Amino acid sequence: TMVQLIPSTHGGHKLAEEGFLYYKHRVYKGTTTWLCTFSKDTDVLCKARVFTKEVGDKTTIIKRGDHAHAHLGDHGRVKAEVATVSAKAKAKANRENTCRV
């Protein structure tokens, strides 16, 4: 399974995989736990999570949590997240307002 680390707007990263987005929850003994971004959505309360390790320069999923996603994956949402981060980075580099990018 191909995973992609996307810079977040707050300086961290989100993990994208098969149309789902995760945020970093914690790192313990070299294993990173990622929670679905819908875990905080009161309408969905998705409990899906994945566990990753860094292998060389790649992030590899080593385990999936016990819960399946409570919603469908959305590749368009992942692309929109990438585009938003890219636009904000461009605006910051050029000191522009994001609505002008």
QUISULCOR-V928475 format. One record per residue. N is the residue number from 0. PSI is psi as a letter, one per 40 degrees, with the letter a starting at -180 (NA if undefined). BURIAL is # if it has 9 or more other ideal C-beta (glycine too) atoms within 8 Angstrom, else .. Layout:
N/PSI/BURIAL + N/PSI/BURIAL
This chain:
0/h/. + 1/h/. + 2/i/# + 3/h/. + 4/h/# + 5/h/# + 6/h/# + 7/i/# + 8/e/. + 9/e/. + 10/e/. + 11/a/. + 12/i/. + 13/i/# + 14/h/# + 15/h/# + 16/h/# + 17/f/. + 18/e/# + 19/i/# + 20/i/# + 21/i/# + 22/i/# + 23/h/# + 24/d/. + 25/i/. + 26/h/. + 27/h/. + 28/f/. + 29/e/. + 30/h/# + 31/h/# + 32/h/# + 33/h/# + 34/i/# + 35/i/# + 36/e/# + 37/e/# + 38/d/# + 39/e/. + 40/h/# + 41/d/. + 42/d/. + 43/d/. + 44/f/# + 45/h/# + 46/e/# + 47/i/# + 48/i/# + 49/i/# + 50/h/# + 51/i/# + 52/i/# + 53/h/# + 54/h/. + 55/b/. + 56/e/. + 57/i/. + 58/h/# + 59/h/# + 60/h/# + 61/e/. + 62/i/. + 63/i/. + 64/i/# + 65/e/. + 66/h/# + 67/i/. + 68/i/# + 69/e/# + 70/i/. + 71/i/. + 72/i/. + 73/g/. + 74/d/. + 75/d/. + 76/d/# + 77/d/# + 78/d/. + 79/d/. + 80/d/# + 81/d/# + 82/d/. + 83/d/# + 84/d/# + 85/d/. + 86/d/# + 87/d/# + 88/d/# + 89/d/# + 90/d/# + 91/d/. + 92/d/. + 93/e/. + 94/f/. + 95/i/. + 96/h/. + 97/d/. + 98/e/. + 99/e/. + 100/NA/#
